[in-house]
Amino acid sequence: MAPKDSSDGTKNRKPEKKDEYLSEEDLALKEQLELYVKMVQDSDPKLQKDALERLRQETRTVTSSLTSSRRVLKFLRPHYRVLQAYYGVIEDSSLQKLLADILSVLALTMSPEGEHESLKYRMLGSEGDIVLWGHEYIRILAAEIGQECQRLVNNGDLIDNDLLKLVEQIVVFYMKQNAEHEAIDLIMEAEDYDKLVEHVDNMNYKRACLYLTSLAK
C-alpha cells in the first residue's frame, strides 16, 4: 500500500525563490518598494503622496534601464492588483493621477490581453509629455491606442480629443526617431490624416512617401 501523500496537493509545485537568493541590492530595493506600497495605503495623505511620488520615480527607471525594468516590475508585480484596488478608494484626485501613472506602467506586463489597462490608466493619469516614460512604454501604449481607435471606428463612434492628444505626442516622438512607418500606422488607425501633413517635412518626406507607396501596393 502506497504511503499517504501529506503534501496537501503541493508536492508538484515548484519551490518559490526565497529572498535569500536576491543580492543585497535587490533585497534592499524589494523591501523599499514594499514599504512604499504600504505607505500608499496609509491614512496620512502626506505619506501617501510621498510614497506615490517615490513609486512614480521608480517606475520611470523602468523606461531608462533594462536592468532596472526587470527588477522594479518583478518586485511590484505582486502588488499590482492591490494598488489597482486601492485606486478606487483614493478620494484625492491628485493622488489618483499619480497612482494611475504608476499603474499604467505596471500594466505593461500585468494587463490581461485585450484589456488595454496601460491606456486606461494613462488616460486617468497626470497630463504631460508621455515621452518621458520611454520608448518601450510608448510602443505598447501606441499598440493599445491603435486597437482602441479601430474599435471606435468600427463601432461608428468618434475618437475623443484626449485620445487624439496621445496620438499627437506619439507621432511627434516617432517622427523624431525616424520611425515614420510607426507614426503613419498610428495615424491611419486613428484616421487622423491631417497629422501626416503636419509632421512630414524636408527631412522625412522621402521615407514617409516610400512607406505610403508600399501600403498602396
MDAnalysis code that builds the backbone (N, CA, C; Angstrom):
import MDAnalysis as mda
import numpy as np

u = mda.Universe.empty(651, n_residues=217, atom_resindex=np.repeat(np.arange(217), 3), trajectory=True)
u.add_TopologyAttr("name", ["N", "CA", "C"] * 217)
u.add_TopologyAttr("resid", np.arange(1, 218))
u.add_TopologyAttr("resname", ["MET", "ALA", "PRO", "LYS", "ASP", "SER", "SER", "ASP", "GLY", "THR", "LYS", "ASN", "ARG", "LYS", "PRO", "GLU", "LYS", "LYS", "ASP", "GLU", "TYR", "LEU", "SER", "GLU", "GLU", "ASP", "LEU", "ALA", "LEU", "LYS", "GLU", "GLN", "LEU", "GLU", "LEU", "TYR", "VAL", "LYS", "MET", "VAL", "GLN", "ASP", "SER", "ASP", "PRO", "LYS", "LEU", "GLN", "LYS", "ASP", "ALA", "LEU", "GLU", "ARG", "LEU", "ARG", "GLN", "GLU", "THR", "ARG", "THR", "VAL", "THR", "SER", "SER", "LEU", "THR", "SER", "SER", "ARG", "ARG", "VAL", "LEU", "LYS", "PHE", "LEU", "ARG", "PRO", "HIS", "TYR", "ARG", "VAL", "LEU", "GLN", "ALA", "TYR", "TYR", "GLY", "VAL", "ILE", "GLU", "ASP", "SER", "SER", "LEU", "GLN", "LYS", "LEU", "LEU", "ALA", "ASP", "ILE", "LEU", "SER", "VAL", "LEU", "ALA", "LEU", "THR", "MET", "SER", "PRO", "GLU", "GLY", "GLU", "HIS", "GLU", "SER", "LEU", "LYS", "TYR", "ARG", "MET", "LEU", "GLY", "SER", "GLU", "GLY", "ASP", "ILE", "VAL", "LEU", "TRP", "GLY", "HIS", "GLU", "TYR", "ILE", "ARG", "ILE", "LEU", "ALA", "ALA", "GLU", "ILE", "GLY", "GLN", "GLU", "CYS", "GLN", "ARG", "LEU", "VAL", "ASN", "ASN", "GLY", "ASP", "LEU", "ILE", "ASP", "ASN", "ASP", "LEU", "LEU", "LYS", "LEU", "VAL", "GLU", "GLN", "ILE", "VAL", "VAL", "PHE", "TYR", "MET", "LYS", "GLN", "ASN", "ALA", "GLU", "HIS", "GLU", "ALA", "ILE", "ASP", "LEU", "ILE", "MET", "GLU", "ALA", "GLU", "ASP", "TYR", "ASP", "LYS", "LEU", "VAL", "GLU", "HIS", "VAL", "ASP", "ASN", "MET", "ASN", "TYR", "LYS", "ARG", "ALA", "CYS", "LEU", "TYR", "LEU", "THR", "SER", "LEU", "ALA", "LYS"])
u.atoms.positions = np.array([
    [0.853, -1.198, 0.000],
    [0.000, 0.000, 0.000],
    [0.890, 1.251, 0.000],
    [0.594, 2.175, -0.934],
    [1.442, 3.364, -1.063],
    [1.243, 4.281, 0.132],
    [2.320, 4.916, 0.601],
    [2.197, 5.839, 1.720],
    [1.360, 7.047, 1.346],
    [0.667, 7.598, 2.334],
    [-0.162, 8.771, 2.085],
    [0.700, 9.966, 1.726],
    [0.169, 10.743, 0.800],
    [0.851, 11.991, 0.429],
    [0.387, 13.086, 1.374],
    [1.268, 13.548, 2.204],
    [0.899, 14.552, 3.219],
    [1.205, 15.965, 2.765],
    [1.413, 16.143, 1.445],
    [1.818, 17.468, 0.963],
    [0.649, 18.372, 0.666],
    [-0.611, 17.900, 0.840],
    [-1.814, 18.698, 0.591],
    [-1.868, 19.221, -0.839],
    [-1.430, 18.350, -1.754],
    [-1.514, 18.726, -3.157],
    [-0.449, 19.689, -3.615],
    [0.582, 19.906, -2.789],
    [1.598, 20.896, -3.157],
    [2.909, 20.265, -3.585],
    [2.991, 18.926, -3.614],
    [4.305, 18.309, -3.831],
    [4.850, 18.558, -5.223],
    [3.943, 18.825, -6.198],
    [4.407, 19.051, -7.552],
    [4.658, 20.519, -7.871],
    [4.392, 21.346, -6.888],
    [4.628, 22.770, -7.123],
    [6.118, 23.063, -7.105],
    [6.505, 24.013, -7.970],
    [7.906, 24.424, -7.971],
    [8.177, 25.260, -6.736],
    [9.282, 25.026, -6.092],
    [9.581, 25.819, -4.897],
    [9.761, 27.281, -5.257],
    [9.193, 28.151, -4.430],
    [9.324, 29.573, -4.673],
    [10.733, 30.032, -4.306],
    [11.193, 30.992, -5.073],
    [12.510, 31.550, -4.774],
    [12.424, 32.398, -3.527],
    [13.301, 32.165, -2.636],
    [13.311, 32.905, -1.376],
    [14.138, 34.170, -1.524],
    [13.903, 35.088, -0.590],
    [14.621, 36.343, -0.637],
    [16.126, 36.169, -0.513],
    [16.552, 35.033, 0.091],
    [17.994, 34.873, 0.262],
    [18.730, 34.688, -1.054],
    [17.991, 34.413, -2.124],
    [18.621, 34.284, -3.431],
    [18.847, 35.648, -4.079],
    [18.311, 36.696, -3.481],
    [18.495, 38.033, -4.013],
    [19.807, 38.622, -3.518],
    [20.389, 39.470, -4.350],
    [21.566, 40.202, -3.911],
    [21.143, 41.212, -2.850],
    [22.096, 41.735, -2.132],
    [21.782, 42.725, -1.104],
    [21.102, 43.948, -1.724],
    [21.566, 44.324, -2.904],
    [20.993, 45.487, -3.582],
    [19.541, 45.228, -3.981],
    [19.292, 44.026, -4.535],
    [17.929, 43.690, -4.948],
    [16.992, 43.560, -3.749],
    [17.498, 42.957, -2.678],
    [16.694, 42.797, -1.478],
    [16.317, 44.158, -0.897],
    [17.274, 45.082, -0.918],
    [17.005, 46.427, -0.404],
    [15.951, 47.123, -1.264],
    [16.051, 46.954, -2.590],
    [15.075, 47.559, -3.490],
    [13.697, 46.953, -3.273],
    [13.641, 45.644, -3.151],
    [12.366, 44.949, -2.935],
    [11.690, 45.445, -1.658],
    [12.448, 45.520, -0.580],
    [11.889, 45.965, 0.700],
    [11.450, 47.424, 0.633],
    [12.217, 48.248, -0.089],
    [11.862, 49.654, -0.218],
    [10.561, 49.821, -0.992],
    [10.415, 49.067, -2.081],
    [9.192, 49.139, -2.879],
    [7.983, 48.651, -2.081],
    [8.177, 47.596, -1.314],
    [7.085, 47.077, -0.480],
    [6.674, 48.099, 0.577],
    [7.657, 48.828, 1.097],
    [7.353, 49.878, 2.075],
    [6.526, 50.984, 1.428],
    [6.903, 51.362, 0.216],
    [6.145, 52.397, -0.492],
    [4.693, 51.963, -0.716],
    [4.518, 50.697, -1.077],
    [3.158, 50.179, -1.310],
    [2.331, 50.278, -0.026],
    [2.945, 49.956, 1.104],
    [2.239, 50.074, 2.395],
    [1.918, 51.529, 2.704],
    [2.868, 52.417, 2.426],
    [2.660, 53.844, 2.698],
    [1.534, 54.425, 1.844],
    [1.400, 53.916, 0.626],
    [0.330, 54.379, -0.256],
    [-1.030, 54.153, 0.396],
    [-1.143, 53.087, 1.177],
    [-2.413, 52.726, 1.800],
    [-2.582, 53.322, 3.195],
    [-1.652, 54.175, 3.598],
    [-1.724, 54.811, 4.908],
    [-2.844, 55.848, 4.927],
    [-3.322, 56.168, 6.097],
    [-4.407, 57.150, 6.230],
    [-3.898, 58.588, 6.154],
    [-2.588, 58.758, 6.246],
    [-1.996, 60.104, 6.199],
    [-1.763, 60.502, 4.742],
    [-2.448, 61.522, 4.241],
    [-2.296, 61.943, 2.846],
    [-0.858, 62.338, 2.481],
    [-0.128, 62.891, 3.439],
    [1.250, 63.289, 3.162],
    [2.132, 62.073, 2.902],
    [1.928, 61.031, 3.703],
    [2.670, 59.789, 3.487],
    [2.274, 59.151, 2.160],
    [0.986, 59.200, 1.854],
    [0.508, 58.661, 0.587],
    [1.185, 59.350, -0.586],
    [1.184, 60.669, -0.554],
    [1.758, 61.434, -1.659],
    [3.248, 61.159, -1.808],
    [3.955, 61.128, -0.678],
    [5.395, 60.867, -0.711],
    [5.679, 59.487, -1.315],
    [4.902, 58.493, -0.900],
    [5.091, 57.134, -1.402],
    [4.774, 57.048, -2.887],
    [3.707, 57.707, -3.313],
    [3.320, 57.670, -4.721],
    [4.359, 58.360, -5.602],
    [4.881, 59.472, -5.125],
    [5.906, 60.176, -5.902],
    [7.176, 59.330, -6.019],
    [7.518, 58.621, -4.949],
    [8.707, 57.769, -4.985],
    [8.478, 56.555, -5.893],
    [7.288, 55.974, -5.811],
    [6.969, 54.854, -6.697],
    [6.942, 55.303, -8.152],
    [6.429, 56.484, -8.384],
    [6.382, 57.035, -9.738],
    [7.796, 57.191, -10.293],
    [8.700, 57.669, -9.442],
    [10.090, 57.818, -9.867],
    [10.725, 56.463, -10.153],
    [10.432, 55.487, -9.316],
    [10.991, 54.147, -9.519],
    [10.483, 53.534, -10.829],
    [9.197, 53.724, -11.112],
    [8.660, 53.147, -12.344],
    [9.198, 53.855, -13.572],
    [9.611, 55.089, -13.415],
    [10.232, 55.779, -14.550],
    [11.590, 55.182, -14.887],
    [12.264, 54.579, -13.904],
    [13.533, 53.932, -14.208],
    [13.313, 52.733, -15.116],
    [12.093, 52.220, -15.127],
    [11.750, 51.102, -15.995],
    [11.993, 51.464, -17.451],
    [11.801, 52.722, -17.784],
    [11.910, 53.155, -19.167],
    [13.336, 53.494, -19.580],
    [14.239, 53.593, -18.615],
    [15.583, 54.035, -18.951],
    [16.636, 52.946, -18.844],
    [16.327, 51.862, -18.197],
    [17.312, 50.804, -17.993],
    [16.644, 49.438, -18.007],
    [17.147, 48.546, -18.840],
    [16.574, 47.202, -18.913],
    [16.723, 46.478, -17.587],
    [17.873, 46.657, -16.946],
    [18.100, 46.009, -15.654],
    [17.111, 46.519, -14.613],
    [16.970, 47.841, -14.548],
    [16.020, 48.431, -13.610],
    [14.604, 47.984, -13.924],
    [14.313, 47.889, -15.205],
    [12.981, 47.474, -15.630],
    [12.619, 46.118, -15.059],
    [13.498, 45.159, -15.222],
    [13.215, 43.803, -14.755],
    [13.061, 43.757, -13.244],
    [13.906, 44.489, -12.549],
    [13.868, 44.443, -11.092],
    [12.617, 45.125, -10.534],
    [12.356, 46.339, -10.994],
    [11.217, 47.087, -10.463],
    [9.903, 46.393, -10.795],
    [9.731, 45.972, -12.041],
    [8.492, 45.295, -12.425],
    [8.339, 43.970, -11.684],
    [9.430, 43.272, -11.509],
    [9.376, 41.986, -10.799],
    [8.898, 42.177, -9.366],
    [9.436, 43.174, -8.690],
    [9.117, 43.357, -7.276],
    [7.754, 44.020, -7.058],
    [7.285, 44.787, -8.046],
    [5.989, 45.439, -7.898],
    [4.839, 44.600, -8.451],
    [5.174, 43.619, -9.283],
    [4.131, 42.803, -9.914],
    [3.138, 42.206, -8.909],
    [3.607, 41.643, -7.783],
    [2.649, 41.058, -6.829],
    [1.703, 42.081, -6.208],
    [2.039, 43.364, -6.322],
    [1.236, 44.404, -5.682],
    [0.334, 45.136, -6.673],
    [0.347, 44.719, -7.927],
    [-0.419, 45.429, -8.961],
    [-1.909, 45.459, -8.625],
    [-2.476, 44.296, -8.293],
    [-3.916, 44.237, -8.011],
    [-4.268, 45.014, -6.743],
    [-3.355, 45.008, -5.768],
    [-3.591, 45.764, -4.532],
    [-3.662, 47.259, -4.843],
    [-2.687, 47.736, -5.619],
    [-2.669, 49.151, -5.987],
    [-3.857, 49.495, -6.879],
    [-4.213, 48.576, -7.743],
    [-5.350, 48.776, -8.636],
    [-6.646, 48.920, -7.826],
    [-6.807, 48.058, -6.836],
    [-7.999, 48.132, -5.991],
    [-8.002, 49.415, -5.163],
    [-6.826, 49.811, -4.698],
    [-6.744, 50.997, -3.857],
    [-7.037, 52.270, -4.648],
    [-6.784, 52.222, -5.952],
    [-7.071, 53.383, -6.802],
    [-8.533, 53.811, -6.654],
    [-9.410, 52.832, -6.516],
    [-10.834, 53.126, -6.438],
    [-11.278, 53.749, -5.134],
    [-10.439, 53.734, -4.111],
    [-10.861, 54.278, -2.814],
    [-10.138, 55.582, -2.466],
    [-9.156, 55.973, -3.261],
    [-8.486, 57.248, -3.006],
    [-9.431, 58.386, -3.370],
    [-9.616, 59.330, -2.464],
    [-10.544, 60.431, -2.701],
    [-9.853, 61.646, -3.314],
    [-8.572, 61.817, -3.038],
    [-7.832, 62.958, -3.559],
    [-7.514, 62.720, -5.039],
    [-8.032, 63.562, -5.920],
    [-7.857, 63.356, -7.363],
    [-6.400, 63.469, -7.800],
    [-5.629, 64.320, -7.109],
    [-4.218, 64.470, -7.478],
    [-3.442, 63.194, -7.153],
    [-3.792, 62.538, -6.045],
    [-3.152, 61.279, -5.692],
    [-3.604, 60.166, -6.642],
    [-4.857, 60.221, -7.063],
    [-5.355, 59.250, -8.029],
    [-4.548, 59.311, -9.328],
    [-4.244, 60.520, -9.762],
    [-3.487, 60.693, -11.008],
    [-2.078, 60.110, -10.880],
    [-1.454, 60.333, -9.734],
    [-0.110, 59.776, -9.513],
    [-0.153, 58.254, -9.543],
    [-1.149, 57.680, -8.884],
    [-1.274, 56.228, -8.859],
    [-1.606, 55.691, -10.248],
    [-2.418, 56.414, -11.000],
    [-2.746, 55.985, -12.365],
    [-1.496, 55.940, -13.237],
    [-0.592, 56.901, -13.064],
    [0.680, 56.892, -13.801],
    [1.444, 55.595, -13.537],
    [1.492, 55.215, -12.263],
    [2.222, 54.012, -11.860],
    [1.557, 52.768, -12.434],
    [0.240, 52.688, -12.304],
    [-0.498, 51.530, -12.795],
    [-0.361, 51.386, -14.306],
    [-0.290, 52.506, -15.001],
    [-0.152, 52.460, -16.458],
    [1.138, 51.765, -16.871],
    [2.205, 52.015, -16.116],
    [3.490, 51.365, -16.409],
    [3.468, 49.901, -15.985],
    [2.948, 49.618, -14.801],
    [2.898, 48.230, -14.325],
    [2.032, 47.368, -15.242],
    [1.035, 47.986, -15.841],
    [0.138, 47.241, -16.736],
    [0.848, 46.753, -17.989],
    [2.031, 47.259, -18.272],
    [2.798, 46.786, -19.431],
    [2.954, 45.275, -19.399],
    [3.120, 44.737, -18.186],
    [3.312, 43.288, -18.063],
    [2.177, 42.598, -17.308],
    [1.264, 43.374, -16.724],
    [0.225, 42.784, -15.882],
    [-1.172, 42.804, -16.493],
    [-1.391, 43.658, -17.454],
    [-2.734, 43.799, -18.021],
    [-3.146, 42.556, -18.797],
    [-4.341, 42.024, -18.545],
    [-4.835, 40.895, -19.338],
    [-4.951, 41.308, -20.809],
    [-4.731, 40.365, -21.694],
    [-4.764, 40.658, -23.117],
    [-6.124, 41.233, -23.511],
    [-6.071, 42.336, -24.258],
    [-7.292, 42.961, -24.740],
    [-7.920, 43.959, -23.786],
    [-7.388, 44.065, -22.564],
    [-7.977, 44.978, -21.582],
    [-7.475, 46.420, -21.728],
    [-6.301, 46.592, -22.344],
    [-5.743, 47.928, -22.602],
    [-5.612, 48.754, -21.323],
    [-5.097, 48.137, -20.266],
    [-5.021, 48.833, -18.986],
    [-3.930, 49.898, -18.950],
    [-2.880, 49.737, -19.758],
    [-1.876, 50.804, -19.838],
    [-2.521, 52.078, -20.363],
    [-3.325, 51.935, -21.402],
    [-4.028, 53.087, -21.977],
    [-5.081, 53.620, -21.004],
    [-5.812, 52.718, -20.389],
    [-6.853, 53.130, -19.433],
    [-6.277, 54.037, -18.354],
    [-5.179, 53.614, -17.740],
    [-4.610, 54.408, -16.650],
    [-3.826, 55.613, -17.165],
    [-3.332, 55.541, -18.402],
    [-2.699, 56.723, -18.977],
    [-3.727, 57.841, -19.132],
    [-4.935, 57.480, -19.538],
    [-5.994, 58.468, -19.710],
    [-6.437, 59.047, -18.365],
    [-6.286, 58.264, -17.313],
    [-6.675, 58.714, -15.976],
    [-5.528, 59.409, -15.242],
    [-4.320, 59.300, -15.773],
    [-3.138, 59.802, -15.091],
    [-2.892, 61.285, -15.302],
    [-1.740, 61.724, -14.833],
    [-1.384, 63.130, -14.934],
    [-1.056, 63.492, -16.378],
    [-1.300, 64.749, -16.709],
    [-1.002, 65.219, -18.054],
    [0.484, 65.532, -18.156],
    [0.949, 65.644, -19.377],
    [2.361, 65.931, -19.582],
    [2.912, 65.109, -20.723],
    [4.205, 65.245, -20.938],
    [4.865, 64.583, -22.054],
    [5.047, 63.100, -21.739],
    [4.304, 62.237, -22.405],
    [4.403, 60.804, -22.134],
    [5.709, 60.222, -22.643],
    [6.418, 60.975, -23.474],
    [7.708, 60.503, -23.989],
    [8.701, 60.274, -22.845],
    [8.503, 60.984, -21.740],
    [9.386, 60.838, -20.585],
    [9.378, 59.419, -20.029],
    [8.353, 58.646, -20.372],
    [8.249, 57.286, -19.853],
    [8.997, 56.283, -20.722],
    [9.563, 56.719, -21.840],
    [10.462, 55.854, -22.595],
    [9.851, 55.142, -23.790],
    [10.743, 54.606, -24.630],
    [10.353, 54.023, -25.911],
    [9.493, 52.779, -25.753],
    [9.851, 51.896, -24.821],
    [9.093, 50.654, -24.663],
    [7.665, 50.948, -24.212],
    [7.536, 51.904, -23.312],
    [6.203, 52.311, -22.865],
    [5.404, 52.885, -24.026],
    [6.039, 53.740, -24.817],
    [5.381, 54.356, -25.967],
    [4.944, 53.284, -26.961],
    [5.792, 52.304, -27.192],
    [5.495, 51.260, -28.180],
    [4.231, 50.485, -27.797],
    [4.150, 50.070, -26.532],
    [2.987, 49.296, -26.087],
    [1.745, 50.182, -26.024],
    [1.925, 51.410, -25.565],
    [0.794, 52.336, -25.490],
    [0.244, 52.621, -26.892],
    [1.142, 52.800, -27.867],
    [0.701, 53.059, -29.242],
    [-0.110, 51.894, -29.789],
    [0.298, 50.671, -29.461],
    [-0.445, 49.489, -29.916],
    [-1.844, 49.475, -29.317],
    [-1.953, 49.802, -28.032],
    [-3.265, 49.822, -27.382],
    [-4.136, 50.948, -27.936],
    [-3.514, 52.103, -28.218],
    [-4.259, 53.222, -28.791],
    [-4.787, 52.846, -30.171],
    [-3.927, 52.215, -30.979],
    [-4.341, 51.806, -32.318],
    [-5.524, 50.854, -32.274],
    [-5.475, 49.894, -31.361],
    [-6.574, 48.929, -31.238],
    [-7.857, 49.606, -30.766],
    [-7.721, 50.537, -29.819],
    [-8.895, 51.248, -29.309],
    [-9.503, 52.139, -30.398],
    [-8.649, 52.815, -31.163],
    [-9.146, 53.658, -32.252],
    [-9.905, 52.833, -33.272],
    [-9.358, 51.687, -33.623],
    [-10.024, 50.829, -34.586],
    [-11.362, 50.328, -34.062],
    [-11.421, 50.044, -32.775],
    [-12.683, 49.596, -32.170],
    [-13.736, 50.695, -32.271],
    [-13.326, 51.926, -31.964],
    [-14.253, 53.054, -32.026],
    [-14.731, 53.302, -33.456],
    [-13.785, 53.252, -34.391],
    [-14.123, 53.482, -35.800],
    [-15.085, 52.406, -36.299],
    [-14.790, 51.168, -35.965],
    [-15.644, 50.055, -36.408],
    [-17.061, 50.145, -35.831],
    [-17.155, 50.745, -34.629],
    [-18.466, 50.901, -33.993],
    [-19.177, 52.184, -34.432],
    [-18.487, 52.961, -35.266],
    [-19.075, 54.216, -35.717],
    [-19.016, 55.319, -34.679],
    [-18.135, 55.163, -33.684],
    [-18.003, 56.166, -32.620],
    [-16.877, 57.143, -32.942],
    [-16.976, 58.336, -32.371],
    [-15.927, 59.331, -32.545],
    [-14.760, 59.037, -31.604],
    [-13.564, 59.353, -32.061],
    [-12.374, 59.235, -31.220],
    [-12.231, 60.541, -30.448],
    [-12.232, 60.461, -29.118],
    [-12.260, 61.700, -28.334],
    [-10.923, 62.425, -28.384],
    [-10.963, 63.694, -28.027],
    [-9.796, 64.568, -28.150],
    [-8.630, 64.130, -27.273],
    [-8.922, 63.595, -26.082],
    [-7.846, 63.158, -25.194],
    [-7.039, 62.030, -25.838],
    [-7.723, 61.135, -26.523],
    [-7.038, 60.044, -27.205],
    [-6.219, 60.582, -28.378],
    [-6.770, 61.552, -29.089],
    [-6.054, 62.154, -30.216],
    [-4.827, 62.942, -29.746],
    [-4.897, 63.495, -28.541],
    [-3.724, 64.190, -27.992],
    [-2.575, 63.209, -27.761],
    [-2.917, 61.996, -27.302],
    [-1.885, 60.970, -27.135],
    [-1.318, 60.560, -28.486],
    [-2.190, 60.432, -29.476],
    [-1.734, 60.112, -30.834],
    [-0.739, 61.166, -31.307],
    [-1.065, 62.423, -31.076],
    [-0.197, 63.529, -31.494],
    [1.184, 63.413, -30.856],
    [1.233, 63.168, -29.552],
    [2.516, 63.065, -28.861],
    [3.356, 61.912, -29.407],
    [2.698, 60.797, -29.662],
    [3.428, 59.618, -30.125],
    [3.911, 59.799, -31.558],
    [3.094, 60.426, -32.389],
    [3.500, 60.689, -33.772],
    [4.729, 61.594, -33.799],
    [4.716, 62.635, -32.992],
    [5.882, 63.529, -32.910],
    [7.125, 62.748, -32.485],
    [6.965, 61.895, -31.485],
    [8.082, 61.084, -30.996],
    [8.622, 60.174, -32.091],
    [7.736, 59.469, -32.785],
    [8.160, 58.545, -33.831],
    [8.863, 59.279, -34.974],
    [8.352, 60.432, -35.351],
    [8.964, 61.189, -36.433],
    [10.386, 61.633, -36.066],
    [10.574, 62.015, -34.810],
    [11.910, 62.421, -34.359],
    [12.870, 61.232, -34.312],
    [12.315, 60.026, -34.148],
    [13.126, 58.814, -34.075],
    [13.313, 58.165, -35.448],
    [12.909, 58.857, -36.511],
    [12.974, 58.318, -37.876],
    [12.158, 57.028, -38.015],
    [11.084, 56.949, -37.236],
    [10.207, 55.775, -37.296],
    [8.899, 56.194, -37.972],
    [9.061, 56.707, -39.204],
    [7.893, 57.217, -39.920],
    [6.825, 56.149, -40.127],
    [7.259, 54.919, -40.357],
    [6.278, 53.853, -40.615],
    [5.378, 53.624, -39.403],
    [5.953, 53.726, -38.195],
    [5.136, 53.541, -36.993],
    [4.187, 54.721, -36.796],
    [4.685, 55.926, -37.092],
    [3.837, 57.114, -36.986],
    [2.667, 57.026, -37.964],
    [2.962, 56.611, -39.190],
    [1.914, 56.519, -40.217],
    [0.890, 55.449, -39.852],
    [1.353, 54.322, -39.347],
    [0.419, 53.264, -38.930],
    [-0.565, 53.796, -37.887],
    [-0.044, 54.538, -36.901],
    [-0.908, 55.066, -35.841],
    [-1.872, 56.112, -36.397],
    [-1.384, 56.968, -37.284],
    [-2.236, 57.978, -37.905],
    [-3.388, 57.324, -38.664],
    [-3.072, 56.250, -39.386],
    [-4.103, 55.569, -40.165],
    [-5.111, 54.868, -39.262],
    [-4.635, 54.294, -38.166],
    [-5.550, 53.633, -37.230],
    [-6.492, 54.638, -36.573],
    [-5.961, 55.849, -36.332],
    [-6.772, 56.902, -35.719],
    [-7.575, 57.676, -36.767],
    [-7.299, 57.399, -38.041],
    [-7.953, 58.092, -39.153],
    [-7.869, 59.604, -38.983],
    [-6.679, 60.058, -38.574],
    [-6.420, 61.481, -38.360],
    [-5.348, 61.914, -39.365],
    [-5.712, 61.893, -40.639],
    [-4.734, 62.019, -41.717],
    [-4.083, 63.399, -41.799],
    [-4.725, 64.422, -41.245],
    [-4.109, 65.755, -41.251],
    [-2.781, 65.748, -40.498],
    [-2.665, 64.845, -39.533],
    [-1.422, 64.764, -38.755],
    [-0.237, 64.422, -39.653],
    [-0.493, 63.629, -40.684],
    [0.581, 63.238, -41.587],
    [1.142, 64.454, -42.299],
    [0.259, 65.318, -42.777],
    [0.694, 66.529, -43.469],
    [1.460, 67.444, -42.517],
    [0.989, 67.518, -41.280],
    [1.624, 68.402, -40.295],
    [3.051, 67.991, -39.962],
    [3.314, 66.697, -39.990],
    [4.594, 66.216, -39.468],
    [5.570, 65.696, -40.524],
    [5.203, 65.801, -41.765],
    [6.143, 65.446, -42.835],
    [6.860, 66.716, -43.278],
    [8.197, 66.642, -43.341],
    [8.987, 67.810, -43.739],
    [10.101, 67.391, -44.691],
    [11.018, 68.306, -44.951],
    [12.100, 68.032, -45.899],
    [13.020, 66.910, -45.447],
    [13.019, 66.631, -44.146],
    [13.919, 65.619, -43.610],
    [13.349, 64.203, -43.704],
    [12.022, 64.090, -43.691],
    [11.450, 62.744, -43.610],
    [10.451, 62.395, -44.714],
    [10.219, 63.328, -45.645],
    [9.157, 63.072, -46.621],
    [9.464, 61.880, -47.527],
    [10.749, 61.652, -47.818],
    [11.096, 60.530, -48.699],
    [10.760, 59.192, -48.039],
    [11.123, 59.051, -46.778],
    [10.825, 57.804, -46.067],
    [9.318, 57.631, -45.896],
    [8.644, 58.736, -45.593],
    [7.194, 58.670, -45.419],
    [6.506, 58.269, -46.726],
    [6.925, 58.887, -47.833],
    [6.301, 58.580, -49.123],
    [6.605, 57.149, -49.559],
    [7.816, 56.689, -49.268],
    [8.177, 55.311, -49.620],
    [7.290, 54.320, -48.879],
    [7.044, 54.593, -47.593],
    [6.198, 53.683, -46.823],
    [4.760, 53.751, -47.305],
    [4.261, 54.941, -47.588],
    [2.902, 55.097, -48.098],
    [2.724, 54.373, -49.431],
    [3.763, 54.441, -50.273],
    [3.720, 53.752, -51.565],
    [3.642, 52.243, -51.375],
    [4.396, 51.738, -50.384],
    [4.370, 50.302, -50.116],
    [3.000, 49.866, -49.604],
    [2.332, 50.736, -48.844],
    [0.994, 50.436, -48.352],
    [-0.015, 50.435, -49.502],
    [0.157, 51.352, -50.426],
    [-0.768, 51.465, -51.551],
    [-0.745, 50.195, -52.413],
    [0.412, 49.568, -52.497],
    [0.532, 48.334, -53.291],
    [-0.272, 47.193, -52.676],
])
